[in-house]
Amino acid sequence: MRIKSVLNSKKGLVVKWFCRRESIKNEALKRVLRREIMIFRQCDLVETPWKNGGGITRNIAKEQDKTGTLWRLSMADVDGDGAFSIFPGLTRILTVIQGDGMVLHGPDGDLQAGYAQPVRFDGGAPVTATLTQGPIRDFNLMFDTARCEGDAQTLRDAGTYKVGQAGQTCVLHVIAGTASVEGKALDVGDTAIRTDAPLRFDLAQDAVALTITLRPKD
């Protein structure tokens, strides 16, 4: 696997994405430069086993500049209870996308991370997780607390949506069912990202989706 980097000359940022096929990465490069929509298929993501054997991570994309990472998206399969890695200076928003859920134990108390219910916590805090009913899969957003603001919400009603606005990074992840973005179908586990412009999409009947917006702080 190679990790591809692209310079967005307008913002002086580097966008990285993680996948198997070079053709997909080259197409993503063109879309970044044209401010078009990047679509990441779950089947193209590379699985990285955890060193402790407790799960698997699939990195999707991240944006960074000379200072460091602005934001990062990934999915993880969690097979057992355990401690989270610590990322000082980053805010985390975690959403369980398969399985019943888990309880996050941190210095400020417990957080109930149920299915399709985003939870926000400090990436620099010591947090451990207890699974409620067996293994789960989660979708992870991490962003620089000092330089970014991020929000996540789930959608369950069929219809046409517009997320975000100019100057923001907008993300759609399909949790269940199907969605379409500019005529392109997205299945369970697929992710669409658009930078500097709103993201418009259609959500099918009985589908569940996660949407994320990221914007720089003034």
N, C-alpha and C positions, 0 to 999 in steps of 0.2 A: 504494500500500500504506500502511495505517496500522499503527502499533505500539500495541497496546492494553495498558493498565496496569490492574491490579486490586489493591485493597488487601485483604489478608487481616487482618481486625481482630484475630483471635486472636493472631497472631504479629507484627503490625506490619510485615509484609513486603509487597512488591509483586511480583506475578507478571506477566511479560510473555510474550506469544507472538506469533508472526509468521505470518500467513496471508493469503489473498486475500479470503475472503468474510466480510462483516460478520456474517452469521448464525452462522457457525462461532465467531467471536470472542465473540458474545453468549452462545452456549451454553456456551463455555468459562468465561465469567464465572460463570454459575450453578453450574457444577460446582465451581469453586474455592471458592465460598462455602459449598457443601454438603459439601466434602471428598469429592467424588465423583471419578470417573476422567475425565481429559481424554484424548481420542484425537486425534492429529494425523496426518492423512493426507498421505503424501508428495506427492500430486497438488495439495494446497492450499498447499504451501510455496513461497515466492517465491525465485527464483534471483537471486543477486547476483554478477555477474562480478567477478573480481579486477582491480584496476587494472593489474597486470602481465600480464594475459591468460593466466595460468598455471592458472586453475581457476575454480570456481564455489562459492559458499557458500549453504547453505539454513539460515537460522536457525530453530530450533524453539521454544525457550522459555528463559526465564531467571527467576531469583528475585533480588530485590535489596531493600535497605533504605536508610536514610539514609547508611550508611557506604559502600555500594557494592554491587557484584555478589557474591552468595553462590555462585551456580552458573549455568552456561549450557550449553545443548545445541545442537548444530548438526551438519549434514552438509556435506561438501566433496568436490567432484570435483577431483582433482589430475591435471593433464595432463602435467606435466614436473617435472624436478628443480628444487629451489630452497630458499630459506630460509623458515623459519616466522616469523610475527609474534611479537613478544616481549610477554608479559603478566606483568610483575613482580607477585609476591605470589599468583599462581594456580598450582595444580597442574593438569596436563593428563593425561587418559587418552584415548588415541587407539586406535580399533579399525578396521582395514580391513574393509569390508563388501562390497566388490566389487573384483575384480582380484587379482593375485598378492600384492602387498605392496610394502614399501619399507624402506630402511635409514635410520634417523635418526642423524645424526652430531652429537654434542654434546660438551661439555667433559669429561664423564665416560666417554666412549667411544661405541661404536655400539650401537644398539638395533635388533633385527630385528622389524619390524612385519609379521607374516604375516597371512594371511586369518583373520579371526575370532579374533585373538589380541590382547587389550588390552595396551597398553604405557603405562606411567606415566613422566612426566618433568616437570621444573621448567619452568613456563611462562615464567619470567623468564630462562631460559638461552638462549644463541644456538644454535639447532638448524637444520641443513639436512637435506633429504631427497633420497635417490636412489631412484628407482623401479626395481624389480627386473625387471619384465616388462611395461612399458607403463602406461597410465593406471589410476588406482584411485579408489575412493570410500571415504571414511572417516567415521566417527561420532565426534564430539568432545565430550568432557565437560571443562569447566573449572570449578574451584571455588576459593574463598578458602582458602588453606592454613591461615591462622591461625584461622579460625572454623568450618571444615567438615572432615569426614572423608568420603571417598568411595571406593567399591569398584565394580569392574565384573567380570563374568564372562560366559562364553558357555555356552549350553545346547544340546545336540544330541540329547537323548533325549526321545522323545514321552512325554507325561504331564501331570499336573496339578501346578502349582507354587504356592508362596506365597513371596513375596519381601518382606523388610523387616518392620517392626513399627511400632507407634504412635510418633509423633514423628519419623518418617523420611520422606523423599521417595523414592519407588520408581519406577523407569523400566523399561519393556520396549520393546525395539526389535527388529523382525523383520528378520533378515538374509536368510533363505531360507525358502521354504515359507509356512506360515500358522500363526496362533495365534488364540485367542479369549479375550476378557476380558468376563466377565459376559454371555455370549451374543453379543457383538459381534465380528465377524471382523476380524482384522488381516492385511493382506497385506504383501508385501515392501516395506520402506521406511516402514511405519507405526510410530508410537510411541505408547505409553500411559504416562501419568504419574498417580501418585496421591500426595497429600501427607497426612501425619499418620496414615496407616493402611497396613496391608500390601496388597500387590497380588497378587491371585490370578488365574491364567490357565491355559489349556490349550495345550500345544504339540503340533502335528500331527506325524505320522510324517514323517521326513526333513527336518524344519524345523531351522533354526538361529536362535537368538535371543541378544540381548545384554541383560543385566539390570544395573541400576545402583541402588545405595542411597547416599543422602546423609543425613548426620546432623550436627547441631551439636556442636561440641566443648564439653566441660564448662567 
